[in-house]
């Protein structure tokens, strides 16, 4: 079994959630629907936005959305690099 960090897990959950949505979705709504902590999810979303995977809009109809719906083309190494995570997978004993 391979262990990933919560940051990576939340990034995968956020990406898969937004890939199914049309338009922008408020991060508070995503956090509520997925049962994830808002502040930590905001850090993950910010890293993904800086990597041009997500885009954010402010205002009444604001929120986060996918820049490119083909997020599945990312490999795990690229995602770990974007999130600033250790690039070595660890196997649980």
Secondary structure, 3 states (H helix, E strand, C coil): CEECCHHHHHHHHHHHHHHHCCCCECHHHHHHHHCCCHHHHHHHHHHHHHCCCEEEECCCCCEEEECCCCHHHCCHHHHHHHHCCCCCCEECC
